[in-house]
Amino acid sequence: MSQISKQGLSRRALLSRAAAAGALAVAGAGFIAAPDAAWAVEVSNVSEHEMATLLQMARDIYPHDKVGDRFYAIAVKSYDSEEQKQAVAEGIAALDAAAKEAGFEDYLSTGWEADRVAILRRIEDTPFFQTVRGGLVTGLYNQKEVWPIFGYQGESYSEGGYINRGFDDIDWL
């Protein structure tokens, strides 16, 4: 029996893939959770498969080993809207089609990062890819909880500017 149902990725298939990859799990209808952390994202307009694919896509576009999946989930949550529903469905379908052309079941089932990046390169000129990539710049990096991971102290204007706060911090050199 195929692990892909007519509606998309079956719950059992996603759970087995998540356990193997340490990634995401569907905890209920319209609900994706991390098996190894305390976070979840509820989806109402896009499917669980589409949201899980967006999360993996975000990780592959801007990979940071020290940044948790919950921050990527926050960054792509805005695509779970009525306005974005059709664009996401069409974009994920195109991404999955590119994965099939490369010999994989779909984008999520592509195990190696290098293979997923090669698939992304096939669609990098599409409006969907460019929209997601551009949205991640602010969606991911504007989260104050992420800043310490990168050593960014935040804005300094309110503290007298960088001359008084951080100008000579060069402990990384």
Backbone bond lengths (Angstrom), bond angles and torsions (degrees), N, CA, C in turn:
res aa  C-N    CA-C-N  psi(-1)  N-CA   C-N-CA  omega(-1)  CA-C   N-CA-C  phi
1 M - - - 1.451 - - 1.518 109.24 -
2 S 1.288 117.07 134.43 1.464 122.08 -178.77 1.518 110.59 -67.96
3 Q 1.336 114.65 144.87 1.456 119.24 177.44 1.520 111.48 -81.26
4 I 1.310 117.83 -8.07 1.457 121.54 178.47 1.518 107.94 -101.48
5 S 1.317 116.44 119.67 1.457 120.29 177.34 1.525 108.88 -86.59
6 K 1.308 116.43 176.47 1.458 119.99 178.49 1.524 111.24 -63.63
7 Q 1.329 117.53 -25.13 1.457 121.61 -178.72 1.521 111.83 -91.28
8 G 1.303 119.39 -3.47 1.462 121.26 -179.74 1.508 111.18 130.38
9 L 1.283 116.11 -150.25 1.456 123.26 -178.28 1.524 109.32 -70.93
10 S 1.334 116.61 128.55 1.457 118.54 179.32 1.517 110.09 -73.02
11 R 1.301 115.91 155.46 1.468 121.53 179.24 1.524 110.31 -58.10
12 R 1.320 117.18 -43.60 1.467 121.52 -179.31 1.533 110.99 -61.76
13 A 1.344 116.54 -42.14 1.468 120.10 179.90 1.520 111.41 -65.85
14 L 1.335 116.85 -43.16 1.462 119.32 -179.77 1.518 110.77 -66.88
15 L 1.321 117.42 -40.05 1.462 120.13 177.96 1.526 111.59 -63.29
16 S 1.331 116.46 -41.86 1.463 118.60 179.83 1.517 111.24 -67.56
17 R 1.320 116.80 -38.31 1.467 119.89 177.34 1.521 110.72 -68.14
18 A 1.322 116.48 -39.69 1.460 120.30 -179.86 1.517 110.54 -65.16
19 A 1.317 117.12 -40.77 1.466 119.74 179.28 1.520 110.43 -64.98
20 A 1.323 116.20 -39.28 1.464 119.89 -179.75 1.515 111.67 -70.15
21 A 1.318 116.38 -38.21 1.461 120.06 -175.84 1.522 112.91 -98.16
22 G 1.340 117.63 -7.95 1.451 120.20 -176.29 1.513 111.78 68.46
23 A 1.326 116.46 30.89 1.458 120.23 -172.12 1.518 112.01 -99.64
24 L 1.309 117.91 -110.23 1.456 123.63 -171.17 1.510 111.09 -117.01
25 A 1.326 115.40 160.65 1.453 120.32 177.19 1.519 109.20 -138.91
26 V 1.322 116.08 143.58 1.455 120.82 174.15 1.515 106.67 -86.88
27 A 1.322 115.81 118.64 1.456 120.49 -177.74 1.515 111.78 -94.47
28 G 1.282 118.25 -15.26 1.452 122.94 179.37 1.512 108.41 -178.81
29 A 1.303 116.07 177.99 1.450 119.09 -179.25 1.525 110.04 -61.00
30 G 1.315 116.45 122.35 1.457 121.12 178.22 1.512 114.47 73.29
31 F 1.320 117.47 28.57 1.457 120.36 -173.84 1.521 109.45 -144.42
32 I 1.339 117.29 122.58 1.461 122.01 179.29 1.519 108.00 -118.25
33 A 1.326 117.10 132.45 1.465 121.44 -178.45 1.518 110.21 -132.30
34 A 1.317 115.24 157.89 1.453 121.52 175.87 1.525 108.58 -89.60
35 P 1.332 118.28 131.16 1.462 119.52 -179.03 1.523 112.86 -73.83
36 D 1.328 118.02 -18.20 1.454 121.05 -174.32 1.522 113.26 -117.10
37 A 1.318 118.56 13.72 1.459 121.06 -178.13 1.517 109.69 -152.86
38 A 1.319 115.86 166.94 1.460 121.02 -177.56 1.524 110.68 -96.48
39 W 1.311 117.40 73.49 1.451 121.52 173.81 1.520 108.75 -154.49
40 A 1.299 114.62 157.80 1.461 121.84 176.67 1.515 107.73 -156.12
41 V 1.300 115.67 159.41 1.465 120.82 175.58 1.527 107.61 -132.24
42 E 1.310 115.10 130.38 1.448 120.95 178.49 1.527 108.52 -95.18
43 V 1.313 116.45 136.25 1.461 120.80 178.28 1.521 108.89 -117.20
44 S 1.328 114.76 141.93 1.459 118.34 -179.55 1.522 113.02 -128.57
45 N 1.332 118.09 -23.02 1.458 120.58 -177.81 1.518 113.41 -111.90
46 V 1.315 117.85 -30.61 1.459 121.49 176.65 1.520 107.71 -105.44
47 S 1.317 116.90 162.72 1.459 120.22 -179.33 1.527 110.65 -79.48
48 E 1.326 115.81 164.96 1.464 120.66 176.73 1.531 110.24 -60.75
49 H 1.332 115.72 -39.75 1.470 120.18 178.74 1.525 110.38 -61.62
50 E 1.324 116.37 -44.25 1.466 119.69 -179.70 1.524 111.50 -64.34
51 M 1.337 118.03 -41.53 1.461 120.70 179.51 1.530 110.59 -68.03
52 A 1.325 117.22 -42.83 1.467 119.82 178.13 1.524 110.46 -62.66
53 T 1.326 116.99 -37.22 1.465 121.12 177.74 1.528 110.32 -67.67
54 L 1.324 117.37 -41.52 1.465 120.46 176.37 1.531 111.06 -60.63
55 L 1.324 116.84 -40.82 1.467 120.26 178.17 1.521 111.40 -62.26
56 Q 1.326 116.51 -45.58 1.465 119.66 179.53 1.520 110.61 -66.76
57 M 1.319 115.94 -39.61 1.458 120.97 177.93 1.530 110.39 -60.32
58 A 1.334 116.28 -44.05 1.469 120.87 179.09 1.525 110.73 -61.32
59 R 1.318 116.46 -42.93 1.469 120.60 178.31 1.523 111.58 -63.33
60 D 1.312 116.53 -35.84 1.465 120.08 -178.32 1.528 112.17 -78.35
61 I 1.335 117.78 -29.65 1.463 120.47 178.30 1.517 110.55 -74.78
62 Y 1.324 116.46 -45.95 1.476 121.85 179.25 1.525 108.52 -124.63
63 P 1.333 117.21 79.79 1.470 119.85 -176.48 1.530 112.36 -78.78
64 H 1.313 114.98 125.62 1.467 121.83 174.97 1.520 107.13 -139.34
65 D 1.313 117.27 110.74 1.454 120.99 -177.92 1.529 112.73 -61.10
66 K 1.320 116.94 -30.49 1.464 120.06 -176.17 1.527 113.39 -87.62
67 V 1.319 117.85 -5.73 1.462 121.73 179.59 1.525 107.81 -96.13
68 G 1.331 116.09 123.06 1.458 121.66 -177.81 1.518 113.37 -71.50
69 D 1.321 115.20 157.42 1.463 121.27 179.55 1.519 112.33 -58.63
70 R 1.326 118.21 -30.10 1.467 120.02 -177.38 1.526 111.33 -61.64
71 F 1.342 117.57 -32.28 1.455 120.21 178.57 1.528 111.06 -71.59
72 Y 1.334 116.21 -36.35 1.464 120.12 175.20 1.533 109.67 -67.43
73 A 1.336 117.14 -37.66 1.467 121.09 178.55 1.523 110.55 -62.04
74 I 1.326 116.76 -42.19 1.469 120.65 177.23 1.528 109.62 -62.64
75 A 1.324 116.27 -40.12 1.466 121.16 -177.49 1.523 112.96 -66.00
76 V 1.322 118.19 -33.21 1.470 120.20 -177.66 1.522 113.24 -100.89
77 K 1.310 117.47 -3.59 1.470 120.96 -178.98 1.528 112.41 -58.31
78 S 1.336 117.02 -30.48 1.468 119.78 -178.60 1.529 112.61 -63.91
79 Y 1.318 118.43 -17.38 1.462 120.98 178.87 1.528 112.13 -79.30
80 D 1.334 116.63 -7.27 1.457 121.76 176.15 1.528 109.10 -88.85
81 S 1.317 115.54 63.39 1.462 121.01 179.48 1.517 109.15 -132.47
82 E 1.297 114.78 159.57 1.467 120.20 178.46 1.522 110.65 -61.09
83 E 1.338 116.45 -36.45 1.463 121.29 -178.96 1.532 111.89 -68.36
84 Q 1.318 117.57 -32.31 1.467 122.11 -176.50 1.529 113.28 -95.11
85 K 1.322 117.05 -10.48 1.463 122.38 -172.55 1.534 113.26 -50.95
86 Q 1.319 116.97 -51.96 1.468 120.43 -176.88 1.524 111.39 -68.26
87 A 1.320 117.52 -42.99 1.468 120.98 179.91 1.525 110.78 -62.27
88 V 1.330 116.68 -40.46 1.467 120.46 178.45 1.521 109.97 -65.99
89 A 1.315 117.23 -46.20 1.476 120.72 -179.61 1.527 110.82 -58.91
90 E 1.331 116.54 -46.09 1.463 120.21 -179.80 1.527 111.42 -68.37
91 G 1.324 117.07 -40.31 1.462 120.88 179.91 1.514 112.94 -65.96
92 I 1.326 116.92 -43.30 1.469 120.67 178.63 1.522 109.84 -68.37
93 A 1.317 117.62 -37.07 1.471 120.46 176.69 1.525 109.95 -61.93
94 A 1.328 117.47 -42.24 1.468 120.79 177.97 1.523 111.06 -66.09
95 L 1.323 116.96 -38.76 1.465 121.06 178.15 1.527 110.33 -65.43
96 D 1.327 116.97 -44.54 1.461 120.51 177.38 1.531 111.37 -64.70
97 A 1.334 117.57 -35.87 1.472 120.95 177.16 1.530 110.44 -65.47
98 A 1.334 116.43 -39.90 1.464 120.06 177.29 1.527 110.44 -64.85
99 A 1.318 116.71 -35.91 1.466 120.67 177.31 1.532 110.16 -66.91
100 K 1.321 117.16 -40.47 1.468 120.71 177.99 1.523 110.93 -63.75
101 E 1.335 116.37 -40.19 1.470 119.73 176.83 1.521 111.54 -61.79
102 A 1.332 115.71 -28.91 1.463 120.57 179.59 1.530 111.73 -86.46
103 G 1.344 116.81 -0.33 1.454 120.45 175.80 1.521 115.45 97.97
104 F 1.308 117.88 15.21 1.455 121.29 -179.78 1.526 109.73 -112.03
105 E 1.323 116.41 161.00 1.461 121.18 -179.90 1.528 110.42 -65.37
106 D 1.310 116.18 -46.81 1.462 123.54 176.16 1.525 107.30 -163.83
107 Y 1.320 116.80 -179.88 1.466 120.49 -176.60 1.524 111.90 -62.41
108 L 1.325 117.08 -42.54 1.464 120.53 -178.69 1.521 113.35 -65.25
109 S 1.307 117.31 -29.55 1.468 120.06 -178.46 1.519 112.35 -83.12
110 T 1.315 117.15 -2.89 1.460 121.40 178.21 1.518 107.68 -78.18
111 G 1.320 116.31 110.24 1.455 121.11 -169.90 1.515 116.88 -74.63
112 W 1.307 117.57 -34.08 1.458 119.81 -173.98 1.520 111.03 -97.09
113 E 1.308 115.51 136.70 1.463 120.97 179.43 1.524 111.42 -58.09
114 A 1.311 117.37 -40.84 1.465 120.63 -179.35 1.532 110.90 -61.22
115 D 1.335 117.12 -37.28 1.464 120.44 177.61 1.529 110.85 -68.37
116 R 1.337 116.54 -40.71 1.472 119.37 178.90 1.527 110.86 -65.82
117 V 1.329 117.09 -39.68 1.468 120.37 178.45 1.533 109.99 -63.49
118 A 1.317 117.30 -39.60 1.467 120.67 177.47 1.533 110.36 -62.54
119 I 1.327 116.68 -38.12 1.466 120.63 177.53 1.527 109.65 -66.93
120 L 1.329 117.16 -42.41 1.467 120.30 178.08 1.523 111.49 -61.29
121 R 1.322 116.32 -36.37 1.470 119.58 179.17 1.530 111.09 -62.42
122 R 1.334 117.35 -28.37 1.465 120.85 178.67 1.524 112.15 -67.66
123 I 1.342 116.19 -27.04 1.470 119.06 -177.10 1.530 112.56 -114.15
124 E 1.335 117.99 9.00 1.465 120.03 -172.66 1.529 114.13 -64.20
125 D 1.303 119.31 -19.15 1.464 121.23 179.20 1.530 112.55 -90.58
126 T 1.329 117.77 -0.75 1.458 120.23 -178.24 1.531 110.74 -80.38
127 P 1.316 116.87 151.57 1.472 119.68 176.89 1.533 112.51 -58.37
128 F 1.342 117.30 -35.79 1.463 120.73 179.24 1.527 111.01 -60.37
129 F 1.321 117.11 -51.33 1.458 120.29 -179.38 1.523 110.52 -60.43
130 Q 1.313 116.94 -46.77 1.464 120.65 -178.01 1.531 111.67 -63.85
131 T 1.315 117.53 -35.27 1.465 121.20 177.28 1.526 110.46 -66.11
132 V 1.324 116.70 -46.92 1.471 120.29 179.46 1.519 110.13 -64.61
133 R 1.319 117.86 -47.19 1.459 121.62 -179.67 1.521 110.92 -58.68
134 G 1.318 116.56 -47.44 1.457 120.38 -179.99 1.518 112.62 -65.45
135 G 1.311 117.25 -39.45 1.459 121.20 178.70 1.514 113.08 -66.08
136 L 1.316 116.29 -30.38 1.468 120.13 179.35 1.521 112.31 -68.55
137 V 1.317 116.99 -29.29 1.469 119.71 -178.89 1.524 109.45 -56.51
138 T 1.324 116.32 -49.13 1.459 118.58 179.20 1.520 111.75 -86.72
139 G 1.317 117.44 -38.32 1.460 120.88 -177.64 1.516 113.38 -61.65
140 L 1.314 117.23 -35.24 1.464 121.05 -178.94 1.523 111.39 -91.99
141 Y 1.317 116.52 -50.61 1.461 120.03 -170.87 1.521 114.68 -82.93
142 N 1.322 119.23 -8.90 1.465 120.92 175.54 1.526 112.66 -90.80
143 Q 1.310 118.04 5.80 1.457 121.36 177.51 1.535 109.16 -84.14
144 K 1.321 115.67 117.04 1.465 120.01 -175.84 1.528 112.37 -59.65
145 E 1.325 118.30 -29.10 1.465 121.26 179.88 1.529 112.02 -68.60
146 V 1.331 117.29 -20.51 1.467 122.24 -179.61 1.531 111.12 -84.81
147 W 1.296 117.53 -27.05 1.460 121.68 -173.64 1.524 114.13 -54.00
148 P 1.327 119.78 -45.70 1.472 118.79 -179.51 1.534 113.40 -61.99
149 I 1.311 117.10 -28.47 1.469 120.68 178.52 1.523 110.29 -60.74
150 F 1.334 115.79 -35.50 1.460 121.34 -179.28 1.528 113.13 -94.57
151 G 1.340 116.72 -1.95 1.452 119.97 -179.49 1.511 113.68 81.55
152 Y 1.323 117.48 11.83 1.460 121.45 179.27 1.524 108.52 -84.60
153 Q 1.317 117.39 129.58 1.457 121.78 -176.65 1.519 112.55 -90.58
154 G 1.285 118.06 -5.11 1.452 121.35 -178.63 1.516 111.05 96.64
155 E 1.312 115.46 -176.02 1.456 119.82 -178.87 1.521 109.51 -66.13
156 S 1.305 116.73 150.74 1.459 120.98 -177.23 1.516 113.85 -118.72
157 Y 1.306 117.22 -4.00 1.468 119.87 -177.73 1.532 111.19 -56.15
158 S 1.335 115.51 -46.08 1.467 119.69 -177.46 1.529 112.67 -67.49
159 E 1.327 116.97 -13.78 1.468 121.79 -179.11 1.526 111.77 -109.73
160 G 1.313 117.49 17.13 1.456 120.52 177.72 1.511 114.34 98.98
161 G 1.297 118.50 4.98 1.463 122.40 179.21 1.524 112.17 89.49
162 Y 1.323 115.26 174.06 1.465 120.65 -176.35 1.523 113.22 -70.80
163 I 1.327 118.68 -19.98 1.465 120.31 176.46 1.527 109.33 -61.59
164 N 1.347 116.60 -37.90 1.459 121.11 -179.67 1.523 113.26 -93.46
165 R 1.315 117.10 -9.85 1.470 119.65 -175.24 1.517 110.43 -146.24
166 G 1.304 116.94 93.22 1.452 120.42 170.74 1.507 116.29 100.72
167 F 1.324 118.49 -6.50 1.460 120.10 -177.55 1.527 112.20 -59.20
168 D 1.321 116.75 -40.56 1.467 119.71 -175.99 1.528 112.70 -106.53
169 D 1.331 117.40 19.23 1.465 120.61 174.74 1.518 108.47 -78.53
170 I 1.298 117.24 99.62 1.444 119.31 -179.63 1.525 110.86 -130.29
171 D 1.331 114.08 39.79 1.458 119.17 -179.95 1.520 112.84 -68.54
172 W 1.324 117.28 -11.61 1.464 121.04 178.78 1.527 112.36 -83.33
173 L 1.330 117.36 -11.87 1.463 120.51 -176.15 1.507 112.27 -88.06
